[in-house]
């Protein structure tokens, strides 16, 4: 609970930029006996794996809803790519994880499960940590927090360990070094030793790794390190790895003493350019993995100490990376306290909800003094973080610990244990440097580095080529012919045929550079192809608008996975083939392939564009049974689908039930209410969004302006337009100007609307001019309509709708000669009126009709029903209404239009009524 009757303290640092991506929740660690994944068969209730998504959901929730929320700025994470992973991890290890993911997952090591969705989550965790570090390096802020899962600090360059796949902190450290930081200090505070990070930089004098952890020792092949004080580093890195194994039961005072007596002096002597706090809130008596007694006060103190070190030595630059913390509720409180400390808040924002277990402070202090004495008496030949006095044997036992607690792991390791690291391969070093330039978008520098690599006599390997090709693919305007030159070199080595990863990278590069036919030639000569290769080729055709060829590739695939189906469905939807997207989704379900959340988002997009509410409802029911039912992106798509299908109350229900909303969620519901004509609700949600701490963006204001348009609120609309520019400093885009033009047009203020069009900083498009032209028709302004038509013809000379609308305007005011002149001009230009068509969803199928359509398979039933309806109408004394001023065809300038003739032109209405599908949405569109 919050501290009572206390004003909000002022932070001395502003805010913390939190980097997060909800896709990390897709890592499902399963059920079992603790973290074993085992079901013995005789237990009625199994427990969630400690590293489950609930703990992180609460961490996100407390930062969004807790008292610290005003100090938090949210940023989106992103997945890491393979070249980025190779800056810390070996190619062989990454390949192992890729293969395991492709095979449906497996237990990588004890308690560490790579399940479906885990690999994508691990990529997001790695990429999110890199984004947070880049945020600092680029000068956008000094404090960043990578809120990531799976955790990472146990992952070593060549193997997973302790729930960790990729070392998120290690990747961020390497990025800092690659970006010009001379030295980096890592302070790792977790109940378990940060062995993976230490291993990654064990031979480096550029990184000081310090780990405070319980004295647990090695726990098997995946964790050979002991975390004892004599694991000091190797080679140039000797003395730059400081382990502080604390006895079980160490609490706030012991950790503070260790920080002040051991950590602070080491960091002060090292003087790092960048600092990382790698922290897991599992060092409490309540954590299922914890054997320590840290409380919120302790974490708050740690945050303050680390922040003061960063202010003094790294210019305030500090990256916090999330690790453990497995108590579902208390860990979130401890995260809150950690960030309070980093922010240097003068008073706690939250009080501790749990009474903590008292620590044995005296014993912890004795152990820390022993560690300090050991460090003081050890001879460091290559660095001098601590004074070099009389050396003692590194294998000498510690009498204090053995006498005080004979069961505890000695703080000195087995003399036979050594961390074995081979000298850095020069190919890896060169490739890492090339990758650094590529990630920064410096393609010419990457190419120059590649040239220097060749001149130095170092032969590139397949990873080098993949890195270069990735750069050419992602930065086509900067790479010029570099990709083709690299391709030629690869062909000389034969890698384009023999190495599936290189071949696939070539296919992707050419596809992204709009040379899809060349990509297909490369694909055809590949002797080895995997699912990634096939998916890349299909996606290449899709992104280049070659739908039919993409389908051909899909049909030829020897094996299709969920990614293949999703790429096909998503590509179809992006190209506007919405019916086909739904057809592919049905086929996917028939083949028994389980869709993931990305598939569902693509399907909901198709449903929204078609108005197929029935399919959308079925998809929603399907989502409610899946693990991603709480996915923000999926729920945002549901809101959009329901809104565009006219079911705004369903959209509201989805929004209200969301566990957390993002700015996109708020924008979706605001725009949904606005386009459905519920102006008051849209504006109420716009206000509520700001009260919840969300800052409106351009889309938010588009929704507010649209609401004002539908309600005719000219003054309110102009007010929102003004505060968007003046208060929120948002530069109006064309859609905002379009809303203002439409606002004036609907209220009959055509002169003001035309003034806006003439003074826009960009050229008006067809939508802006079209709304004003429609208003000219409603208000009979011929002269302005003619000026607008001239502008529209300049934009799109072949558009039929421009001429049809102008002819209707002439007809509406009785200027038949003008209407006839327009029709003659259309005929002379060869422009024909395109028929409008209507679509209706019945039983999950979409039926399309044009005026007077007789091609439907049930046409006899439809027209028989039409005749019955006609008879009933006439018998009831119905008199057709005459509407003047609508040009319908090339030969008839004016005609009588009745409900009966409308039904004849739209026979789907009869099919609709005869099938009793009331409530299913209809769309009327022009092909």
N, C-alpha and C positions, 0 to 999 in steps of 0.2 A: 504494500500500500504506500501511497505517497506520504511524505512527511507532512503533518497537518499544519494548516495556517501558516504556510511558508511561502513567501514570494519566490518567483522563479529566479534562481541565481543567474548571474551574468557569467558567461564563459569568456575566458581570456583568449580563446582561439577561434571563435566563430562557429564553425560546424565541422562535422566529419562527413566526408563523401563515402557513402556505403554503396558497394557494388554487389549486386545480387541478380540472380536469374532463376525464375521458378522452375525451369527445366531440371534443376539439380534435385528436385523432389522426386523425379522419375526413378531414382536409384532405390529399388526395393530390396531391402536386406533380408526380408522373410521372417519366418517364425521358427521357434525351436527352443532348446534348452539354452538359455542365455545367448551366447554368440556362436554356438556350434552348428545351428541349422538342423539339429538332430531332433527327430520325433521318436522317442523310445516306444511309443504305442500304448503306454499305460498311464499317461498324463491326460487329464480331461482338458486342461487349458495350457496352451503354449504361450510363451511371451515373445514380444517383438525383439528382434536383434537390437542391442544397445544403440547402434548407429542407424536409427530409423529416422524418417522424415519429420516425426512429431517434434523432436527436440529443436530442429531448425525452424519449423513453422512458428514455434513460440519465440525464438530469437528474432525472427522477422516481425512478428506481431508486437513484441514488447517495444521494439524500436519505432514502430509505426504508431502505436497507440499509447505507449508509456510516456511518462513526463519528459523523457529525453528527446521526444520526437521533434520539437522545434529546432534542435541542434543537428538534425540529420538531413542530409541531401541525398536522395536516391538516384542511383545510376544503374543502367542495365549492363549485365555481363554478357559474355559471348563465348562461343566454343574456341578452344585452341586448335591450331592446325598442326599437322605432323611435323613440319620443319621446326616449329616452336618447341614441340615436345623434345625434339632431338638436341636441343641446346642443353638439356640436363640428362635425359634418359637415352639409353642405347637403342639402336635400331632393332636389334634382336628382341629386346624386351617389349618395345612398342608393337612389333609384329606379333608377339605372343598374345598380347591383349586384343589386337585386332582379330586374330584368328579365333580366340575364345569367344569374342562377341559374335563373330559370324556363325559360330557353331551353337549359338543359343546360351552361352555363358557357362561358367563352372566356378568351383571353389578354387581360387588362386593359391591361397595358403590358409592356415588355420584362422577361421572366423572371418575371412575376407572373401566375399562372394561377388563375382561379376555376373549379375543377372541381367535379363533383358531390360534395357534402359540404363543400366549402370555405366556403360562405356560412354554414352552420350552425356550423362551427368558428370562423369569424370573429366571429359573434354571441356564442359562448361565451367567446372571448378577451376581447371588450369587456366582457361582463357580469361575468366573473371579476375583471377589474381593478377594476370598480366595486364589487363585493362586498368586495374586499380593502380598498379605500379606506373604504367604509362601516364596515367592522369597526373601523378606527382611529377614524373620526369618532364612532362610537357609544360609544367608550370601552371596547371589549372587549379592546383590546391596543394597544401602541404600535408594534410591528414587524409588518409584513405583507409577504409576497412573492407577487406575482401571477405564477405560472409559466404563461405563456400562449404559444400559437401559433395562427394566424400572428402574426408580430411586428407592430408598429404604428407605430413612431416616424417612418417615412417617409410614412405616409398623411396627406395634407393635407386641409383641409376640403372640397375639391372634387375630389380625385382620388387614386387609388391610386399607389403607387410602391414599388419595391424590396422585393417580396414582401409588402407590407403593404396591408391593406384598410381597417381601422378603427384609428384612433389610440388604442390602449388607454390609454397614459399621458395623452394629452390629455383623454380622457373623464374619467379619474380626477381630473385637475387641476380641470376644470370643476365636477365634483361637490363638490370641496373648497371652491371659491369659492362655489358655490350654497348650501353648508351653513354659511357664516359665516366661513370663513377669510379674513383680510384679504389675506394674501400667501402665495404658494407658490413654492418654489424647485425647479427641475428640473435635475439634473446628469445629462447624457446621455453615457455612455461606450460607444462602439461604434466599430468601424473606419470606419463611414460616418456622415456628418453626420445628426443628428436633425432633419432639415429640416421634417418635418411638424409636429412639436410647436412648433418655432420659428415656423412660418408661422401656426399657429393662435392664437398669443398675441403676434404681432408688433407689435400696436398697444396692448398692455396694459402698464400699469406695476404690475399686481398679480402678474405672474408673471415671475420671473427664469429665463430658459432659458440654460443653459451646456452647450456641446457640445464634447467632446474627441474628435477623429477624425483619420484620416489626411488629408492634404492632397490630396483627389481632385478637387475642383471639380464643376461641373455635369456630368450624364451624359445629358442629353436633355430632351425636353418634359415628362416626368413628374417631373423633378428639376431645375428651373431654377435653384435656389439653388446658390451656390458653396461655402458654408460658410466664407467668408473673414472676416477680422476686421472688415471695414468693413460687414458686414451687422449693423447695430446695433439694428434695430427702427425703428418709424415712429410719428409722432405722439406720443401720450402714452407709447408703449412705446419711444421712442428711448433707447438705452443699456441696455435690459433684455434684450437678446439678445447674449450673449458667445460668440463662436466661437473655439476654440483648435485651429487646424489644425496637426497635428504631422507632421513629416517621416517618410517611410517608414523603418522600422527602430527607431523609438522604443520603448524597453522600460520595465522597472520603474522605473529611476531617472528617466528623462525624464517619465514619467507622474506620479511622486511629486513631482517638482519643479514640474510644471505645476499640480498640485493645491494645493501649499502656496503657490506664488507668485501664482497667478491665481484659482483657485477659492475657496479659503478666505477671502481678503480680500473678494471680491465678496459671498459669502454672509453674512459677518459684518456688512457694511454694510447689506445688504438686510434682515436679521433676519426670516426667513420664519416664518409660523405653521405651515406644513406643508412637508415635504421629500419629494422623490421622487428615487430613484436609478434611472435608466432605463439598463439595462446589457445589453450583448451581449458574450459571451466569444469574440469573433472577432478580437480585436486581438492575435493570436499569430502566430508565424512558421509555425505548422502548419495554421492555418485556411485552407480553400480560398478564402475571401474576404479573408483577412487579409494585411496588409503591415507589421504592427507586431510587436514582440517581447515583449509582456507575458507573464508567466508566472503561476503560482499565487501566488507571493510578491507580485507586483504587484497582482493582484486582491484579495489579502488586505489589503494596505496601503490600497487604495482604499476597501474596506469599512470599515476602521477610521477613516479620515479622515472619511468621510461620516457615520458613526455619531456621531463626536465633535461634528460640526457640528449634527446633529439634537439631541443631548443639550443643547447650549448654546443653540440658538435656537428649536427647535420643540417643546420639552418632551419630546424623545425620540421624537416621532412621525415615522416614516419608512416610506414605501411603496417597495418595490423592484419594478420591472416588468421582466420578461424580454424581451430583444430578440434579437439575433443569437447567433451561436455555432454554427458549422457543422461543426466537427470532431467526428465522432460520439462519440468517447470523451473526448478531452482537454477539450472544452467542459464536460462534466459535472464533471470535476475542478476546472475554474476556477470553476464555479458553487459548488461545495462551498467553495472557498477564499474566494470573495466573501462568503458567508454566515458563514464563520468570522470574517472581519474585522468584519462588522456586529455579530456577537455579542461582540466584544471578548475572544475567547478568548486566554489568555496564551501558549499553545503551539499550533503547527499540529497538526491532527488527521491530515492526510494529507501525505505527501511527494510532490514533483513526479515523475511517472513518465517525463518526457521531458527530455532535455538541451536547453536553449533556445539560440537563435541570439543571439550577443552583440550588444548594441546599440551605436550610435554616440552615446554619452551626451553628449559635448562638443557635437556638432552640434545635438542636441535642445535642450540648454540655451541655445545661442545663439539658436535660433529662439524659444524661450519668452521670453528676455530682449527680443528684438525686439518680440514681441507686447505685452509688458508696457510697453515704452517707448512704443509706439503708443497704448496705452490711457491712459498717463499724460499724453501730450501732446495727446490729443483733447479737444475742448471739448464737454462734455455739457450742453446747455442745460436739460434737464428733470429731471435726476437727478444725483446725485453719489456713485455707487458708488466712483469713483476720482477723485483730485484733478484739477481742471481747470487746465491750464497753457497754454502757447503752442500754438495749434492748427496742424496741418499738413494738407496736402491729403489727402482720403480716397483719392484715386487715385494717390498717390505710390508708385512701385514700391519694393520692398524690395531694396536692393543686396546685403544679406547673402545672401539666398536665391538671387538670380539669379547671383551669383558662385560660390557654393558648389555649386549644383546647377542648371544651366540648364534641365534637363528638368522640374523640379518645378513644379506649379501655384503661381502667386504667391499669397501669403496675402491680397492685396487683389484684389477682384473687378474685372471689367470695369466701367468707369464707366457704361456704358449699362444695366447690370443693376440693376433695382429690383424689390423685392417689391411687387406691386400688390395692395392690399386695399381694398375699398370700405368706406365708413362702415357701421357695423352697422345693419341694418334694424331699425326700432323694433318691427315685428311679431315678428321673431326674438327680440329682447330680452324682450318681454312673454311670448312663448310659452315661452322658456327659464325664466323665473321661475315661470310656471304649472306647467311640467313639474317643477321643483324641488320645489314643494309637493306635487304628485301623488306623486312618488316617495317622499316622506316620509310618505305617507298622510294629508296635511293637506288634505282635500278642500274643507272650508269656506274655508280660506285660498286655495286655488286658485280657487274660485268668486269670492271677493272680489277677487283679483288680476285676474280676467277682467272684473269690473265696472269696476275702475279703468282697465283698458285701454280699455274702451268709452267711459268718461267723458273720457278723455284724447284722444279722437278718432281712435284707432288702430283700424282695421278688422281683425278676426281673419281668418286664412286657413285653408285646410283642415288644416294641421298643428296649429293652435291647437285646432280642434274635435276632431281625432283624439286629442290629448293629454287634453282634458277627458273625452271619452268613455271613454278607456282608464282614467282614474281612477275614473269611475262604475262601470265593469265590474269592476275589481279590488277596489273597496271599496264594495260595494252597501249595506252597513249605514250607511255614513257619508254617502252621497251623496243619500239621500232622493229628492226629485223633480227634482234638478238635471239628471239625464239627460234627462228628458222636456222640461224647459225648453230645454235646449241643442238637443234635437231640433226643437222648434218654431222656434228661430232658424235652424237649418240649412235647414228647409223654406222659410222666407222667401227664403233665398238660392238655393234650388234645388239645393244641393249633394248632398242625399240621393239625387237622381236622376242627376246629371251627374258626380259625382266618385266613382269606384269605391272609393277608400280611405275616404272619409267614410261612404259607404253600408255598407261592410263593417264599419267600426267601430261603427256603429249596430246592425247585426245582432248583432255579438258582445256589445255591452252588454246588449241586451234578453235574449239567450239566457242570459248569465251571471246576470241578475237574475230568471230563471225566468219571463220573459214571452216564451216562444218563439213564440207565435202573433203577437205584435206584431212580433217579429223577422222572421217570414215575410212579413208585410205590407210591411215595409220592403224586404225582399229582392225581392219581386214588383214593386215600383215602380222598382227600380233599372234604369236604361237600359243601364248598362255593368256587366258582371260579369266577373270573372276567376276563375282557379282558386282563389284565396284566398277569394273571396266564396262560391263553391259549397262549399268545404271548411268554411268557418265556419258556414254554414247547416246542413250535415249534422251537424257536431259539436254545434251548438246543440240539435238534436233528440236526439242521443245523450245529452248531459249532462242533458237533461230527461226521459229515459226514454221518448221517442217513437221506438222502434226502427223501426217500419214506415214512419213518415214520413221517417226518416233514409234508409232504403233507397230510398224514392221519389225523394228529392233526388239520391241517388247515381245512380239509373237515368236521371235527366233531365240529368245532367252532359254538356255537349258534349264535354268532354275530361277524362280521368281520369289523374292522375299518381300517383306512388308515395305521395304524402301523402294523396291521396284514398282509395286502397285501404287504407293503414295506418290512417287514421281510422276507416274502416268496420270493419276487423278488430278494432282495439283497442276501439272502442266496443261491438261485439258481445260481446267477452270481458268487459269491465267490467260489462255488464248480465247476465252469466250465460248468454249464448247461445253456449256454447262450440262446439257442433257447427256452428252457423252461421258462427262465426269461421273454422273450418277449411275450410268450404265456400267461403267468400269467398277464402281463401288459395289454394285449388286453382284457383279461377277466375282469380285474379290471375296465377298462374303460366302458365295456359293462354293468357292474353292477352299474355304475354311481358313483363310489367312486373317489373323486377328489384327484389326487396324490399331494404330497408335494415335496419340493425340494430334500429330501432324496431319494424318489422314483425315481425322474428324474435322479439323479446321478447314481443310480443302473442300470436304463434302458440304459443310455448312455454308461455305462461300457460294457453292453452286446452288444450294437450296435458296439462299437469300436472293440471288440474281434471277432465279426462275419463279420464285414465289411458291415453291413446292412445300407447303406447310406440312402435308402429311408425312413426307420423307423426313422433314426436319423434326417433327414430333417423335418419329421412330428413332432417329439418331439421338435425340435427347434422352429417351428411355434407355438406349444402349449406353450412353455416357454415364448415367447414374449408377450403373453396375461396374464401372471400371475404376481402376486406381487413380486415373487422372480426372476424376469427376470434379475435383476442386481446382483444377488447372485454371488459372486466370485467363489464359489465352482462349481456352475452350469456352469458358463462360462468356467472355467478351464476344466470341463468334456467335454464341447462342442469342445473346442480346441483339446483335446486329440482324441475325436471321429472323427473329420474331418481329423486330421493329419493321423490317422491310416487307414482311408478310402481313403487316397490319395488326398483329397481335401484340400490342404494346403492353397489355397487362401481363402477358406471359414474360415479356422482356423485363418488366419491373420485378416480377417474382424471382427471376434468375438473379437479377442484380441484388435484390435485398437478401438473398440467401448466400451470396458469396462470402466466404470467410474473410477475404480481403479484396479491396478494390484498388485498381491502379488508375492513373489519369485516363488511360484508354477506356477503362470501364465506365468512368463518369462521362467521358465524351460520347460513348456509344449510347448510353441511356438518354443523355441530353438531346443528341441528334435524333434519336428514335422518337422521343416525344414531339420534337419540333416538326419532323417531316410527316407525322401522323396528325398534325393539327392541334396538339395539346400544348398550346403556348405557355399557359400558366405553370403546368407541371414542369416543362422544360426549363423555364427560368427559375423555378423553385430549386430544382436539382442543381442548376448552375450556381446558385447561392450556397446551397448545402455543400457542394464540392469545395468551395473556398473555406467554409467553416471547418471542414475536415482536414484542412492544411494543404490541399492541392492547389497549385498555381495554374490558372487556366492558360492554355496555349491557343494557337491559331484555330485548331479544330473546335475547341470549346466555344470560342467566339462565333465560329461559323454556325454552331448549333443555336446559340442565343439569338443571332441575327435572323436565322431561318424561322425561329419561333415568332419573332416580332413581325416577320413578313406575313406569316399565316394569320396572325391576329390583327394585322393592320396597325401595329403599334409603332408609328413613325418616330415619335419623340424618343421612345425607349430604345429603338434600334439605333438611332443616331447617338444616343448616350453610350451604348455599349461599344459602338464603333470608335467613339472618342476616347473612352478609358482604355480600350485595347491599345491605341497608339500612345496616349499620353501617360498612363499609369503603368501599363505592363510592357511598354516599349516594344510592342510587336508590330513589325512592318506589315501593313495589309497586303495580302496576296489577291490574285484576281478573283478568287471565290468570295472574298470579303466585299470587294467592290461590286461583284455581281449581286450580292445580297442587298446592298444599298440601292443599286439600280432597280432591282425587283421591288424593293420596299417603296420607292417613289412611284414605280410604274403601277403597282397594285392600287395605290391611293390616288391615281390620276395625275400625279405631278410629273408629267412627261418632260417638261422643260428642265426640271431639276435633275431628272434621271439622265437626260442627254448631256447635261453639263458634267455630271460625274464621268460619263463615258469619254467625253472629250478631254478630261483632265487627269485620267488615270495614268500612272507612271509606266504602264505596259499597254500593249495593244489589246483591245477587247477581243474576246473570242466569240464563237458562234453562240455559246450559252448566254453570255451577257447581252449580246445584240438580239438574240432570239426572244428573250424575255421582254425586252423593250418593244420589239416588233409585235409581239402578241398583245401588249398593252395598247399599241396604236390601233390594232383591230378592234379591241373592246371600246376604245374611246373615239374611233373614227378619225384619227389624225393621219390623213393621207400624205401630206408633205413630209412629215417626219418619217413615215413608213418608207417612202421612196428613197430617202437619204440612207436609211438603215440598210435597205436592200442592196444599194450600191456597195456598201461596206461589206455586207455578207457575201455578195457575189465575188468580191475581190479575195475573200478568204477561202471560199469553196465554190468555184464556178459551176460544178456539176451537181450541186445539191438541188433536189426536186422540192424539198419542203419550203425553201425560201420563196420560190415562184408560186407555189400553191397557196401559201399564206397571203402573199400580196394580192393574188387574184381574188381570194375570199374577202380581203379588205375592200377592194374595189366593188365587189358585188354587194357587200353589206351596206354601202352607201349609194347603191344604184348606178355606179359608173360601169355599165356593162361593156362599153368600148374599151376601157382600161383592162377589165378582166379578160376580154377577148384578145387584146394585144399581148398580154402576158402568156396566154396559152399558145398563141402563134409563135412567140419567141421561144418558148420551150420546145415546140415542134421543130423549129429551125435549128436549134442547138442540139437536137436529138435527145433531149431530157424527157424521161417519162416518169409519171408519178408512180412511186413504188408502193405496192399494196401493203397496207397495214395488216398485221395478223394478231390474233388473240390466242392465248394458251390457257389451258385449264388442267389442273392435276386431278386425276380420278384414280383411286386405288394405287397410288404411287407412280402412275404413268402420266406423262405430259402429252396432251393432245393440242395440236395447233390448227387454226382455221383462218381462212381469208374470206373476204366478202363473197357470198354466194357459193361457198365451198360445197362440192358434192363428192369429194374424194374419200371421205371418211368411211371406214368399213361398216359403220352403223348408220349410214346416211338414210336408209329406208325408215328406220325407227325414228331418227331425228325429224325427218320431214313429215312423217305421219303424226308425230306429237305436235309439230308446228301447225298442221291443219286443224287439229283438235283445239289448240290454243286460239287459233284464228276464229274458229266458229264460236267459241265461248266469249271472246272479246266482242264480236259483232252482235251476238245475242244479248249481251249486256248493255248495248247501246253505245259502245265505244266509238268516238269520232276522232279520226287522225288529226294530230296537231300539225299545222303548217309552219315550217321554220324557213325564213327567208335569209338568203345571203350565204349559202354554203356551196362552194363549187366541188362537185363530187367526181365528175369524169370529164373526158375530153369533149364529149358531145352534148352533155346536159349542164347548163350553167346554174340552173336552179331546179330543185325538185322537192316534192312533198315527202316528208319523212315521218313514219309512224312507228309505233312500237312493234307492229307486225313486220314492217319492212326491216326494222332493226334486227329482229329475230332471224329473218331470212338471210341478212348479211352476216349474222353472228350465230350460226346454228349451234355452236358449242354451248350456248345458253340452254338449249333444249336438252342436249346431252347432260349438261350439268344438273338440270332440274330432274330429269328422268332417273338419274343415279342417286339423287338425294344427298349429294355431297356438300350440303350447306356448311359454310365456314371455310372451305378450302379456297385459297387465294387465286385470283385471276390476274393475268398480265396482258396488257395490250401494248404491242410494240410494232415498230416498223422495221422490216428487214432491210 
